[in-house]
Structures are given as structure tokens and as C-alpha cells.
Amino acid sequence: MAFSDPQRRFWHVDLTTRVGALSAAKQGATACFIFAGLAVLGLALLGGMAGYGTTEGMAVMAGAAFESAVAIIAGLRLRSGKGAFWGMAAALLCVLETIGKVLALSAGVVITGVLLVAIIQGVRGALALRNDKGFEDDEVAVFE
């Protein structure tokens, strides 16, 4: 993974090279897949606690299924270096999830916060790949 600082922090990615932008997009894809897995887990647990046949349980399961579907699509698109808009949708859902966890005083806010940072970095990488105005490593390829 290409980082832009010597401490190799995951929230500092190098978007000046094609490899850095692609690795940021793939990092965002991985975060989207984890977010989708957590949504499926929430679907099973919260839907079961509310009751699968009740209206409240069905609403919880529908919301979690929608969240999971958006995250999976965003992950697949970001994995190919595209899908900035799907990534933005997944980031928005992750923001809403984080706000809900903050209001509920849940300890899971740390996990969704880290996933949110990774998804945003993936969106930034996909946008850098989309603009394609020339990366530093493209100039070196001319002389090879």
C-alpha cells in the first residue's frame, strides 16, 4: 500500500501515483466489505431481537439489507478502481450508522469510524483515478 508519510498511517495515502490511488481504492473496497458484513450481522441480530415477523423487525432487516447491498456494490466498484459515487453512498450510510452509534453510546463507534476513514480514502482514490490528469509514475514510463 502506498502511503504518503513515513509512519505508514492508513489515513495518509499517496494520491500522486497511480499505484497509490489504486491501493487507496482497494483499501476502501475492503472497508466496504467489512461494513457490509457488519450490516448482515446487524440484520441477523437486531432482526431476531425485534422478531422476524413483526413490523419493527422487518423494518430493521430491510434497512440492514439495503445498507449491505449498497456497501457490497460500492466494494466491488472500488475494487476495480471505479465507483466513486457508490463509495460516497456507502460513506453516507456509514456516517449515519456512526451518528446512530454515538447517540446510543455504543462502543462500535470506533469500528465504524475507522471504516468511514478507509471508505473516504477509497473514494478519494477512485476520484483520482477517474480524473486521470497524469500521475508522477506515468512520466517515468515514457523513458522505459
C-alpha positions as a Python dict, from the first residue, in 0.01 Angstrom:
ca = {
    (1, 'M'): (0, 0, 0),
    (2, 'A'): (134, 340, -90),
    (3, 'F'): (140, 585, 198),
    (4, 'S'): (244, 948, 185),
    (5, 'D'): (408, 963, 525),
    (6, 'P'): (695, 765, 680),
    (7, 'Q'): (482, 643, 974),
    (8, 'R'): (261, 445, 730),
    (9, 'R'): (-69, 567, 877),
    (10, 'F'): (-366, 436, 682),
    (11, 'W'): (-537, 774, 668),
    (12, 'H'): (-247, 926, 470),
    (13, 'V'): (-245, 780, 120),
    (14, 'D'): (-34, 888, -174),
    (15, 'L'): (-269, 1002, -449),
    (16, 'T'): (9, 1141, -668),
    (17, 'T'): (86, 797, -815),
    (18, 'R'): (-144, 554, -991),
    (19, 'V'): (-38, 275, -753),
    (20, 'G'): (-122, 488, -451),
    (21, 'A'): (-464, 582, -585),
    (22, 'L'): (-543, 221, -676),
    (23, 'S'): (-431, 94, -335),
    (24, 'A'): (-647, 360, -167),
    (25, 'A'): (-946, 246, -374),
    (26, 'K'): (-880, -116, -279),
    (27, 'Q'): (-849, -17, 87),
    (28, 'G'): (-1191, 148, 57),
    (29, 'A'): (-1329, -167, -105),
    (30, 'T'): (-1209, -379, 185),
    (31, 'A'): (-1370, -137, 429),
    (32, 'C'): (-1696, -156, 231),
    (33, 'F'): (-1693, -535, 250),
    (34, 'I'): (-1636, -524, 626),
    (35, 'F'): (-1915, -267, 657),
    (36, 'A'): (-2145, -498, 458),
    (37, 'G'): (-2054, -789, 685),
    (38, 'L'): (-2138, -585, 992),
    (39, 'A'): (-2471, -488, 833),
    (40, 'V'): (-2555, -854, 771),
    (41, 'L'): (-2462, -931, 1132),
    (42, 'G'): (-2690, -649, 1245),
    (43, 'L'): (-2964, -784, 1019),
    (44, 'A'): (-2948, -1122, 1190),
    (45, 'L'): (-2908, -998, 1547),
    (46, 'L'): (-3135, -694, 1557),
    (47, 'G'): (-3396, -854, 1334),
    (48, 'G'): (-3401, -1154, 1564),
    (49, 'M'): (-3426, -943, 1877),
    (50, 'A'): (-3716, -740, 1737),
    (51, 'G'): (-3882, -1051, 1596),
    (52, 'Y'): (-3858, -1156, 1235),
    (53, 'G'): (-4236, -1146, 1185),
    (54, 'T'): (-4301, -811, 1347),
    (55, 'T'): (-4320, -482, 1162),
    (56, 'E'): (-4027, -341, 1357),
    (57, 'G'): (-3814, -647, 1283),
    (58, 'M'): (-3894, -632, 914),
    (59, 'A'): (-3806, -262, 901),
    (60, 'V'): (-3472, -327, 1072),
    (61, 'M'): (-3395, -613, 836),
    (62, 'A'): (-3492, -410, 528),
    (63, 'G'): (-3269, -121, 635),
    (64, 'A'): (-2976, -351, 707),
    (65, 'A'): (-3023, -534, 377),
    (66, 'F'): (-3024, -204, 187),
    (67, 'E'): (-2710, -93, 373),
    (68, 'S'): (-2540, -423, 296),
    (69, 'A'): (-2635, -414, -73),
    (70, 'V'): (-2502, -60, -120),
    (71, 'A'): (-2179, -149, 61),
    (72, 'I'): (-2124, -463, -150),
    (73, 'I'): (-2182, -277, -476),
    (74, 'A'): (-1952, 2, -361),
    (75, 'G'): (-1687, -251, -262),
    (76, 'L'): (-1699, -426, -598),
    (77, 'R'): (-1681, -97, -787),
    (78, 'L'): (-1400, 43, -570),
    (79, 'R'): (-1208, -284, -609),
    (80, 'S'): (-1184, -212, -983),
    (81, 'G'): (-1072, 146, -921),
    (82, 'K'): (-1408, 297, -1010),
    (83, 'G'): (-1729, 359, -821),
    (84, 'A'): (-1664, 689, -651),
    (85, 'F'): (-2036, 765, -632),
    (86, 'W'): (-2122, 423, -488),
    (87, 'G'): (-1842, 478, -239),
    (88, 'M'): (-1993, 814, -145),
    (89, 'A'): (-2328, 643, -86),
    (90, 'A'): (-2160, 382, 135),
    (91, 'A'): (-1974, 658, 322),
    (92, 'L'): (-2303, 841, 378),
    (93, 'L'): (-2460, 527, 521),
    (94, 'C'): (-2153, 478, 738),
    (95, 'V'): (-2185, 836, 866),
    (96, 'L'): (-2550, 772, 955),
    (97, 'E'): (-2451, 448, 1126),
    (98, 'T'): (-2178, 630, 1321),
    (99, 'I'): (-2419, 903, 1430),
    (100, 'G'): (-2664, 638, 1549),
    (101, 'K'): (-2392, 464, 1747),
    (102, 'V'): (-2278, 792, 1904),
    (103, 'L'): (-2635, 870, 2010),
    (104, 'A'): (-2675, 519, 2151),
    (105, 'L'): (-2338, 546, 2332),
    (106, 'S'): (-2222, 226, 2164),
    (107, 'A'): (-1862, 110, 2169),
    (108, 'G'): (-1889, 18, 1800),
    (109, 'V'): (-1841, 382, 1707),
    (110, 'V'): (-1465, 323, 1690),
    (111, 'I'): (-1503, 45, 1434),
    (112, 'T'): (-1740, 241, 1213),
    (113, 'G'): (-1517, 548, 1248),
    (114, 'V'): (-1216, 356, 1118),
    (115, 'L'): (-1426, 209, 838),
    (116, 'L'): (-1553, 555, 749),
    (117, 'V'): (-1198, 690, 717),
    (118, 'A'): (-1100, 395, 495),
    (119, 'I'): (-1408, 434, 274),
    (120, 'I'): (-1340, 805, 231),
    (121, 'Q'): (-981, 728, 131),
    (122, 'G'): (-1116, 478, -121),
    (123, 'V'): (-1346, 741, -268),
    (124, 'R'): (-1055, 983, -293),
    (125, 'G'): (-851, 716, -472),
    (126, 'A'): (-1135, 642, -714),
    (127, 'L'): (-1178, 1012, -787),
    (128, 'A'): (-804, 1046, -851),
    (129, 'L'): (-817, 752, -1091),
    (130, 'R'): (-1123, 900, -1258),
    (131, 'N'): (-964, 1240, -1319),
    (132, 'D'): (-654, 1074, -1469),
    (133, 'K'): (-473, 1404, -1526),
    (134, 'G'): (-138, 1233, -1509),
    (135, 'F'): (42, 1072, -1224),
    (136, 'E'): (409, 1101, -1135),
    (137, 'D'): (478, 738, -1226),
    (138, 'D'): (325, 786, -1574),
    (139, 'E'): (606, 1026, -1664),
    (140, 'V'): (866, 763, -1579),
    (141, 'A'): (701, 508, -1810),
    (142, 'V'): (795, 720, -2113),
    (143, 'F'): (1165, 658, -2056),
    (144, 'E'): (1144, 283, -2005),
}
